[in-house]
Amino acid sequence: MPDISLRFHKDMLVLSSPIDGLLRDQGFDLERDLEYASTLEPESLRDQLRLNAMAGAAVLVAPLAGLTPARLAHQGFEDRAADVAASVAKIANGLRPQHLLLEIGPCGLPLDPASKASLDENRDQYARAARACAGLTFDALFLNGFASAVDLKCALMGVRQASDAPVFASISVDAAGVALKGGTLLEDAVAMMGEYGAAVAGFATKAGPDAALALAKRAVAATPLPVLVALEAGEATDRPGIAGLRDDPENPYANPDALVDVAVRLRAAGVQFLRCEGAARPAHAGALAVAVSGRDVARPDIEEG
């Protein structure tokens, strides 16, 4: 596959939606069975990733959020991190995606920023997860699902100890641009990502379109890195009827059609990478792809530099 870094600040790219909801429909307990599905029932995982690829997602996200030893231990897979990573990467690469990201989520261990031992323990979790991906074919690691900038900083430091692969990083923020844990402002979190070696800086939010657009402009202004925006959709069953879903400020992205205009506006703000997370389905990735695929990135500040 081509080096994704060659496309930075050039091509608009859409990431695949999470496959959690699709697997849940098949009866998987996501806290216990995702790694099981990847190693013992790969066809289920392959089918869900294929739906995203068919929808138009140029960047597949391999679901390895639970790859840290602490999370694998809950499933009895603590000694099989490399096997799990290899299995998922093989499944995803079999679909011949344009690009592949290996997702790594928070390890879930308590973190005391004032304790060197706690910081070292947390960093080691991410270093070990990154080592489990060594030798696999992929474009970048994707640190995703982080509500705390301190946790994300530990993850970046740990990954950098063990891997020279490009890293996409994302922090979850509210509509005011404040991290969901710790109170870090979006601008400070984005700057930290660049300082600690991220190749792409991003954020995830449940905020509505106008607020998300304002956040995107702040992120773009705060970093020369390519920017990723992930919009979090709620379950489509929260409100009856498509019109209700489309107009519901509590769940603005439940209907995939609502993403088309948002994607166009985010591109105009300078965002390069788009994703819909939460309860998103392949149709959400498809809507984003329809809106921006084949378009150039709008970052005149970078082009002029």
N, C-alpha and C positions, 0 to 999 in steps of 0.2 A: 504494500500500500504506500502511497506517496507520503512524504513527511508533512505532517499537519502544520508545522511551523512555517513552511513555505507559503501557506495560505493566510498567515496572520496579517490582518489589516487589508486583506484583499477580497476574499469571498465570504458572503453570508453563509453560515452553516447552522443547521438545526440538529440538536441532539435528540436521541430517542427518548420517549417517555418511560417512566418506570414500568416494570412488568408486574409489580406487586399485585395490582388489582386483578389482572388476568389470571395469575396463579392462584389468587384467593378464590376466584370463581371455580377453580378446579379442586378446591378443598385443601390446599396447602396451608399449613400454619407457618407464616412467614418468619416468625422468630425462631423456628426450629427446622424448617424443611427446605429453605432455599439452597443451602449447600448440599443437602441430600438430593434435591432435584437435579442439581448440576452434575453430580457424580453418578447417581444411580438411575435417574430418569431424565436424561438429557434431551429427549425429544420434546418434552413439555417446555423446557426452557428455549429450545431452538424455535419452536412454533411461535412463542410470544415475541422473541426478538425479530423473527422474520416478518411479523405483522408490522412492526415499526419500520423495518427496512422498506417494505412494500409501500408504506405510507409516505415515504420520501425523506426519512431521516438520513442525512449523509454521515452522521457520526453516531455509531452505536455505543451505548454505555453498558458495559458488562457489569451485571449486578453482583459486585463483590464487596458491598458495604460492610459486611460482617467478617472481613478477612483478618482483622487483628486477632491475636491469640486470645485475648480476654473474651471476645464475642464467640469465637469458635469453640472455646471451652464449654460454653453453655450447651452446645450441641454435640459434644463428644468428638469434635473434629480438631482439637487443639494441635495435634501432630500431623495434620493433613493440609495445612495451608497451601503448600506448593501444589498438591494434587488438585485441590479445589480451584485454585487460580488457573492451573493449566487446563482443567476440564472446561471451565467457563470460557476461557480465551479460545480454546479450540472450537467450541460450539459457535461463538460469535464470528470467528474468522472464517468458518465454513460458509457463512452467508456472504462472504466477499464484500464487506462494507468499504466505503471510501476511507473511513477512519474508525479507529476503535479506542475508546477510553476504558480503563480499568478503574472502577469506582472503589474508593476506600472511605468508610464512614467513621464516626467517632468510636473510640474503643470502649467508652462507657465507664472507665475507671474514674474514681474521685481524683480531682486535681487541686492541689494546694500550690498556688503560684509562689508562695513564700518558702516552699520546701524543695530543696535541690533533689532529694530522693524521690519526691512525687513527680517532679518534672522529668527526671531521668527515666522513671518507670513508664510514664506516658509516652515519652519520645521513643523509647525502645519498642513499644507496641507498634508504632507506625513504621519504624525501621524494619521490623521483622515482617510486617505485611508487604512492604516494598521488596524485600529480599525474596519473598515468595513469588513475586512476579518476574524475577530476573530470568532472562533468556526467552521470555515469551514475545510473541509478535503483537505489538500494540503501539499506538501513537503517543499516549500520555496517561499518566495517573490522574485521577479525578478525586480530590478531597472534597467530599460533599456531605451535606447534612449537619454542618457544624453551626450551633447556636451561639457559641462563645469564641471570641477572637483569641483568647488565651489557649483554648483547646486547639484551634486551628493553627496557631503559631507552633505549638508543640508538634502537631502533625507534620507541618512543613519542615521543621528541623529534623524530625525523625526520618522522614522520607529522603531528605537531602543527605543524611548520613549513609544511606544505603543504595541510592539510585541517582543516576544522572539523567533519567528520563524527564521530559517536560512534565510540568504539573499544572493542572487546572485547579483552582481553589475557589470555594464558594462559602459565603457566610449568610445565615438566615437573619433577616431584619424585618422590623415592623414598618408601618406606613411612614413613620417619621425618620426611617433610616437608622434605627438603633438596633444593635444586635439583641437577639431575644434573651441572651444571658450575658451579664457583665456590663451592659450599657455602652459598649464601644460604638462610636459613630461609624457610619459606612465609610466615610472618607479615610478615617484612621485605619479601619480594617483593610481597605484596599491598598493603602500605602504599605501596611505591614506585609501583605501578600507579596508585593514586589520586592520588599527588603529581604524577605526570606526565601526568595528563589522561585516564586510562582511565574509561570509563563503566561497564564491567563488569569485575570482577577474577576470574580463574579459575586453575585448575590442571589438569594432566593427570597421571594416575598409573596404573601397573600394579598397585598395591597391592590386596590383597584387600578384600572388603566392609567388614570391621570397621575396618581401617586407613584405608580411604578415607573412612569415616564420621567417624573421629576427625580426619582432615585437614580435612574439610569444616567441622566445628565450629570448628576453629582459624581457618580462613579467614573464616568468618562473624563470629567474634568480633573479627577484626583490621580489619574494614572496614565502613563503612555502605553500600558499593556492593553492587549485586546480584552474586551469586556464581555462577560457572560451574564445573561439575565435568565433566571428560572422563575416562571410564574406558577404559583401553587393553586391547583384546582381542587375544589371539594367534590364530594360524591354527587353525581348527577341526580340521585334520587332524593336529594334534600328538598327540592321544590318540584311540584308537579307541573309539567308542561314546559315546552322549550322556551316560550316567551318569558315565563317566570324565571327560568334559569338565566336567560340572557340579561335580564334587567335586575337581577338580585345583587345588591352591593356586597352582601355577605359571601357570595359565591360567584364572582364575576367571570370565572374561567371554566365553569362547569360545562358550558356549551362550547364545543370547539370552534364554531363559527365566530364567536366573540374574539378569538385570538387573531384573526386576520388583520383587522385594523390596528390592533395593539402592536403586532409585529412590524407593520409598516412604520409606525411611529417610533418604535424602538430603534429600528434601523436608521431612521433619520437622525436620531439622537447620538449615533455613533457606536451602538452595540453591534458586535459581530456574531456572537453565539447565542442562540435562543433555545430554551427548553420549557416544557410544561411538566411540572412535577405533581406531587400529592396524589390525588386520585385520577390523574390523567391517563388516557388510553391512547392507542396508536392514532386515533383520529385527531387528537390534539397535536401530535407531531406533524400529521399531514396538513393541518390547517396552517401551522407555522411555515411549513415547507412551501405551500402554495403561495404564501405571501412574500417570501424573500428568496427562495432558491433561484440561483442564477444572477442575483444582484450583487453589486460591489458594496464593500463596506464604506460607510460615509464618515471618514475620519480625516477631514481636511487638515487638522492640526498635525497629524502624523505625515500625511502626504506632502505637506509644505516643508516639514522638517527633513 
